[in-house]
Amino acid sequence: MKRCTADILKALRQLMSRHQLNAYLVPSEDAHMSEYVADCDKRRAQLTGFTGSAGTALVTESEALMWTDGRYFLQAEQQMDSNWTLMRALAKDVPTLTEYLANRGFARVGFDPTTLPFGRFIEMRDSLAAGGTELVGLPDNLVDAVWTGRPERPLGRRLFLLTAEEAGAGPAEKLALLRQEMQKCKAGLLILSALDDVAWLFNYRAVGVIPMSPVLFAYAAVTPDSAHLFADLHESALAEFKQHVAETGVQLHAYAKFQSELEKLVAGSNGRVWLDHRASAAVGLPVPKARVYTANSPASVLKAVKYAPERAGMARAHVLDAVALCRYLHWLELQLAAGSPVTELSGSNQLDQLRSEMEGFVEISFETISGSGSNGAIIHYRVTPETDRPIVPDEAYLVDSGGHYRCGTTDVTRTVFYGAAPSAQLKRHYTLVLRGHIALSRLTFPENVLGSRLDTHARAALWAAGLEFQHGTGHGVGVFLNVHEGPCAISGSRANPHEIGLKRGMIVTIEPGFYLAGQYGIRVENVVEVVPQTGIAEGFDGLQFLTFKPLTLVPISTKLVDRSQLADEDVAWLNNYHAEVRQVVGDELKKRGFAETYEWLVRETEPI
């Protein structure tokens, strides 16, 4: 059901008038450019009614517009009321936000400097200034002022402190690595503003602060001889945390002190000030222009290559997760066969429950996408009581889900069909998606190649049929950390200047799909590890060649496969994959006494 936004828009426009603003910009991001934000930072969702994770709202004196990308077009249309106009990013004849503002000739456009990346602020400021438009940073967020009942910012209460043996290195060793990178770049001060970078550096995870992201609200500042952590911890966790980081000599500060201390740190340092490209304008503006050095933070680059204990933990997490997901898919088949009603929401809840029964489970890693029939065609669909519909045997069912375990993070998508005979069209589309998944999974490529150069392998079969999907093919995955992690990725839809090449030990997803509006969605997603390609000598100039090893071990539906569309090498890959699933997950199911699910697994992994 669409929520009426007339009152909040009216109140916001009154504040805009007091500040002499012609427009006010409301991005999705929090002060750390997080993908998932705490309830207190969901300003764009509160203002627009649209709950997708990506989008930027602009309110003028007479219009309300919201830009988002192709993943969210259908969702935005369903959730936003008539006060809002959807701006379909990258669509023909749709201006970008900056183009729109430049064409309108506004005098003053307001924004909160903590919610806009510094680089984007510079680009927008300079572009708009040419037409006489001033981008005005305000100290207080105007949406906060008109948001009745805005939640408080949560404190970190439940902490997981990782040992050096679990994480692969302790905080002191990681600080030394960061300082080595700083020295190479002649940086006298490094600011870590991304929450997962700070959590990785100090080997902690936190639950209950940002849903599905095991992080704290925190900043870190590193100099050649000091380290500072700005975070608010609940008193029940403070003493243990201080002991955890004692060997680093880190100085602890209140989170709210960061902005004032930043100016002192900048003034007291020499050389460049290294800012991650995700740093907000509030972080970048206090730094003299000549000293700003913007690049991927060294923490994000180091974090992308997993230590051996992290890789082992991820492998174990995926076995645990496979047990839960296999139990769910088996349960769902039995329920539908018996005629027992299951809806998208009740199915999602059942899957959450089964995951929670696995040892080491902490929380889900993102909101489960449980989409039956036409709802599955909404790429990032989130079921609500209003949109909930039955899962029925004669419709494709897409389930994209994952969990945070003490040892790792998972993200897996399967598309299934429980009816007697899927249509020829559904089988054709599914097989094209599967061909793309297999093509990329089997690929051999040189170390340091950009994932964006590999993206077309996942799309080629669809392209040959005149079809496409409007999302990236893969993303990095954190270890008991953010499920969507950069700076490595597999996405060729747009240039990403911050992308880094693939290296041994990275962990990414492979997830091509196809979505037929009003009918069904298809996606096949595995988490994979980048590993050396065996049986190949070192190539040109000593290059090492790599490939992907699946960590996800869940049956891929063969009922939806048109065998005649698969090449022999595709069939061999699928059968070999299923043989490993049967052996590894089957042993786990038998050990746990899930005999019926094991029999289901044997059937689902039969060679084709």
N, C-alpha and C positions, 0 to 999 in steps of 0.2 A: 504494500500500500504506500502511495506517495504521501510524504509529509509536507504540509503547507509551510512555506518559508517566507510568507509575506511579512509577518511581524518582525522576524530577525533582520530581514533586508531593510525594512523601514527604520529600525533602530540603528543599524549600521550606517545608513545614509545620513541620518541625523548627526552621528559622530563625524562622518566625513565632512559634512558642511562646517562643523565647528573647527576642523583642522584645515579648512579651505582646500579640500581635495576634490578633484574631478573623478577620480577612480581609486579603488583600493584593491590590492593584489593579495590573494589568499592561496598560497601553495599547499600541497599536501604534507610537506616535510616538517619535522620538528627541528630543534636547534642542531641536531647531529646528522641530518639528512638520512634518517632511518627509513627503511622501507615500511616496517610496521611501527606504529606510534602508540604511545600510551593514550588512554582515554582522554586525559586532560589536553592532549595535543591534536585531537581529531577536529581541528577547526574547519577545514574544508568540508568534511562530512557533516558537521553540525550546521554549516551554513547552507549547503546545497541539497542535502538528503542523499547524495551519492556516496556509497561506502567503499568503492573500489580503491585500491592502494595507490593509483597514479592519476593525477589530474591537477589542474590549476584553475582557480576561480578568479574572475574579475568582476567587480561590482562598480558600475558607473552611476551617474545620477538618474539614469533612465533604463539601464539594461543590466542584466545579470548573465554572464557567459561562463561556460566551463569547458576547458580543453582537456581531452583525454585521448588515448590511443586506441587502436583497433581491438585490443583485448577487451575493452570495456564499453564499446558503443551500445550494445544491447542492454547491458546492465544500467548504464546511465539513463537510457531512454525509459526504462522501467521504473527508476527510482526518483528522478527529478520531476518536480511539478512544473506547471506552466509558466512560472516566473523565470525559469532558466532556459537558456538556449545552449544546446550541445554544439560545441565546436570540434569537429572530427579532425584531429591532428593528422597531417600528411595527406588528407583527402584533397582532391582537386578543387581549386578555387576557395579553399579555406585558409585564411591568413594565419600566420603564427601570432602568438600573443604580442610580440614586439611589433610585427607589421600592423596589427590592428591598432595598437596604441599610437604608432607613428602616424597612421592615416587619420586618426581622430583629432590630432592636434591639441590634446589636453595640456594644461599648464602644469598641474601637479598630480602625480600618481603616488599614493602612499603604500608603504609595505613595512613589515616587521623584519629588521635586518638579520634576526636569528633564523629566519625560515627560508632565506634565499641564498643559494650557493654564491660564494664570493665571485667566482669566475663569471657566473651568469649575471650577477649584479653589474659587473664592469661592462660586459657586452651590452646589456640593456641600457645602462646609464649613458654610455657613449653614443649608442645608436639613437636614443630618444633625444639626447641633448642637441643633436644636429637639427631637430625640428622644433626646438624650444620647449620640450617637455622635461620637467624635473622629476627625478625619482627620489621621493622623500622618505627617508627612514625614520620611523617613529619609535620612541623608547618603549611604548606599551602597545600590545597587540589589540587592535580594535574589536576583533571578534571575541576575545576574552571578555571585553567590557560589556558586550551585549548577550553573552552566553549565560543564561539562567541555569544555575545548578552545575556549573563546570566542576568536574572532579578535581580533588587535590593531587599534586604530584606525588607518586608513591615512593617510599623509601625501600632500600634493599634490606630485606629481612632474612630471606633464605638464600644462603650462599653455598656454593660448592667450590672448595679450594683444591686445585689440582696440584699434585706433587710433580716434581720434575720428571719422575719416571713415567707418570701418566701422560704428561704434556710433551715430553721429548726434550725439554729444556726448562730451566727455572727462570724466574724474572730477571735475576742478575745477569745470566748469560744472554737473555734476549736484549736487555739494555745495552750490553756490550756490542751486540750485533748492530743495533740501531745507531750507536755512536760511530761505529766503523762507516756506516753508510753516510752519516752526517759529515764525517770528515772528508769523504770522497767528494761531497757536493759543497764543501766549505760552508756548512750551516752551523751556526752557533746556537740555534734554538729550533727544536722540533715540537710542533703542536699536533697532538693526536686528538681529533675531534669525533671520529667515528667510534661508536660505542663498542663494536666488536674488536676494533684494534686495541682499545684500552683493556678489554677483558682478556684478549690473547696475551698482551704484554705481561700482565700481572697474574696470569693463570687462575682467574676466577670465573665463575658463572653465577648468575643470579636469577631467581625465579620470582615472579610476582610484581615486577616493575613494568616491563613492556610485554604484553601477551605474546607468547610464542617466540620471543627473542631473549635468550638467557644472559642479559646484560644489565648493567647499572647505568643510570645517568651519570656520566663522568667525562672529564677531560684529562689528558696527561700532557705534561710539558717536560721535555728532556733537554738538558744542556750537556756540555762535555763533562761536567763534574757534579751535576745534581739532577734529581728527578722529582716531579711534583704530580700528585694525583688529587684532582678535585672531584669529590663524590660525597654523597650523603648516605651513610649507612645507619641502619637502626642500631641502637646501643647494644642490643643483644648479639650483634655480629661484629661489632667494632674491635673488641679485644683480640678475637681470633684472627681477624684480618690483619691487624697490626703485626702480630707475630708472623703471619704468613709472608709479609713483605719486608720483614725487619732487615734481612741481609742486603737489600737493595739500597737502604738509606733514603728511601722515598719520603718526601714531606707530604703529609696529608692536609688538605684544605677542604673547607666547605664548598659544595658545588656552586653556591651563589657567589662565592668570592672570585670565580674564574675571571670574569670580565675586568675587574679592577686589578687583579694580580697579573693579568696578561700584559697590561701596559708596563708594569714594573719589570717583568721578565724581558720584554722587548727592549726596554731602555737599558737593562743591565747586561745585555748580551752583545756579542760582536758577530759580524758576518751575516750570512743569509738567515732568514726565518723561514723554515720549511713548513708549508701548509699543504695538507692533503687537498686534492681537487674538490673534495666534498665539504671543505670548511665553509662556514657561513660568512656572509658579509660582516656580521658582528665580530667574527674572529679576524678577518682580513683587514678591515678598515683601520684598526689601531697600528698596523705595521707600515712603516714608511715604504712608499712604492718601490724605491731602489733596492730594498732588502727582501722583498717578497720573492720566495721561490716556491712555485706551485707544481706539484707532481704527485703521483701515487705516493702515499706514505710508505716508508720502508716497512712498517709493520704489516700493511696489507699485502705487500709483495712477498715478504717472508712467510706470512701466514698461509698464503695460497699453496705453498709446497709443504705437504704434511710430513711431520716427523714419523719415524717407523712406528712408535707406540700409537700415534694417532691413526695411522693407516690400519693397524691391527684392530683398534677399537671400532673404526668404521665398518670393517668387515664383520665384526661380531654384532654390531648394532643392526646390520642388514639381515643377518640370520634371525635374530630375535624378531625383527619387524616382519620378516617373511612368515614366520609362524602365525603371528596375529592376523596378517592379511589373508593368508591361505584359509585360516579358520573362518574368517569373515565371508570370503567368497563361497566357501563350502556351505556355510550356514545360510547364506542368501539363496543359493540354489535349492536347498532343502525347503526353505520357507515358501518360495515361489512354486515349487512343485506341489506342495501341500495345499496351495491356495491361501496360505496365511498372508494377511496384508503386511507389506513393508513399504514405507515411504522413504523418500530421500533423506528426510531428517531422522527417522527412526533407524534407518540403515547406518547413517553417519554416527549416530550415538552408539550403536552396537559395535562399530569398528573402534571407536574411541575406548569403549569398555574393554574390548579384547586387547588393545595395545596396553592399557593400564595394568593388565594382569601380568605383563612381562617384566622380569626382573630388570632393574636399572632404568625403567621408564620414568621420565620426569614430566613431560607435557607434550602436546602435539606441536609440530614444528611450523604449521600454518593451518588456516581454516580448511577443513576437508571440503573438497569439491565433490559433491555427490549429485550427479546430474543424470536424470533419466529422460530419454527421448529428446524433445526440443530444448530442455534445459541444459543438456550436455553440450549444445551448440554455443552456449554462452561461455567463452573461453575461460574466464575466471569467475564462474558462477559460485555464489554462496547461497545455500538454501536457507530460507527463513520460513516461519510459519505461514506467511502469506504466499510464498512461491512453492511450498512443498507439494509434491505430487507423488502418486504411487510409482514404485518400481514394478514394472510389469514384464512378463516374459518376452513379449513380442516387440520390445523396444530396446535399442542399445542403451547400455548403462555405463557411464564414465565415472570412475572414482579415482581422484588424485588426492593423496594424503601422505602424511609422514609424521615422524615422532622425534623428539629429543630424548635420547638415552644417555645415561651417565658416561657411556663410552663413545657416543657418536650421534649423528643426525641422518635421518632418512627422508626420501622424497620419491614417491613411486606413483605411476599412473597405469591403470589397466582399464580396458574397454571390453565389456562382456555382453553376451546375448544368451538368454536362457530359453528362448522359444524354440519351436520345432525346426524352423528353417529361416535363416536371415535372407533378406532380399539380395538379388544379384548385385544391385547398386551398392548396398552396405558392404558386402564382401569385397567388391572391387575397390571401394575407397579405403577400407581397412587394410587391404593387402598392399595398396600403394603406400600407405603410411608405414606399414611394417617393412616394406622394401627400403624405404628411406632410413629407418632405424637401423636395419641390418647393415646397409651400405656404410653408414658412418661408424658403426660399431666394429666393422671388419677392417677399417681403413689403417694403412701404414703411412706415417708422416714423419718429417724430420723434427727434431727437438727445436723448440722456440718458434715454431710456426704459429701464426695467429689463428685462434679458433674461428674467426670470421672467414678465413680462407677455406675452412672445411665445411662450412654451413651448407653449401650447395649440394653436397653429397646426400644430405638428408631430404632435400627438396626435389632432386632431379626427377624422380619417378612421378611425383605429383605434377611438376612443371610439364613433363612430356604429355600429360593428360589434360593440360590446361587448368590445373588446380594449384592452390597455394594456401598457406596458413599464416596468420597475422601475429606471430609471436616469435621470440628467439628459439633457437633449437636447443640451447643448453646454457647452464650457469654453474658457477662454482658453488660448492657446498661446504659449510663450516663443520668443524668437529665439535659437537655439542655447542654449537654457536649458530649464527644466522644461516638459515637454510638457503638463502640466496646470497652468495658471496662473490665479490670481485677480487681482483681486477681481471681474472681470466673468464672467458665466456665463449660460447659458440653461437654467434648471431651475426648474420650478414645483412640484416635489414637496414642498418644505418651505421655510419662510421662512428667508432668509439676511440677517441685519441688516447684513452687511458687503458685500453686493453693491453695485456701482456701475453707473450707467447706461452704455449703449453710446454710444461716440463714434467719430467718423471716425478711422481709423487703428488701431482695435483689431482683433485677429485672434482668431477663435473657431472652434469646430467646430459642425457641424449633424449629429447622428447619431441619429435615431430608429431604433427596432428593434422586433422582436417575437420572442418565444422560447416555443416549444412544447415543454415538458419531454418528454424521451424521443424527440423526433423531429428538430427542427432549430432553428437560430437564424437570424435575419435582421437585418442592420444595414446601412445605407447612410450613410457618413460622409464628409463633405468638410470641409477647413479653408477658412474664408472670411474675407475682409477686409471690414470695415465701411467703406462708401464712400458718397459723396453720391448720391442718386437723381437721375438726369439727367431732363430734360424736365419738371421740376416747379418751379414758382415757389416762392419762400420763402413759407411758410404763415403761419398765425396768429401774430401778435406776432413775426414774423421768425424763426420756428422753421425750422431746417434739417432736411430729411427725408433719411433714409438708407436703404440697402439692403445686401445682401450680394453680394460678388463672389467666386466660387469661385477658390481657389488650387490646390486639388487638381484634377488633370487626368488622370483615369483612367476608362476606360469603365465605365458603369453597365450591368449585365447587362440586356439587353432580352429575352433568352430567357425570363426569369421574369415579364415584364410581361404583364398582361391589358389589352390596348389598350382594350377596351370600358369599363374602369373609369376611364380617364383623361379629364379634360376637355381641350378643344382647347388651352387655355393651358398645361396640363401637358405635353402633347405638344410644343408649341412650345418650352417651356423645355428639355425633354430633348434635342430635336433641335439646338437652338442650342448647348447645352452640349457635345454630341458633336461638333458642327462645330468648336468651339474646340479640343477635345481632339485631333481629327484634324489640325488645322492646326499647333498648337504642338508637341505631342508627336510627331506624325508627322514634322515637319521634323527634330526632334532624332534620331529613330530613323534616318531616312535619312542624316543627316549622319554618324552613327556606324556606318553599314554594316549595320544590323539590318533587312535587307530583308524577311525572313520575318515578323518581328514587326510590321513596318509593314503588311504585307498583312493580318495578323490584326487590327491596329488599325482598318484601313479597314472590315473586315467588322463589327467590334464597334461601330462608330460610324455604321452605316447608319441613315438616318432611319426612324422607324416610322410 
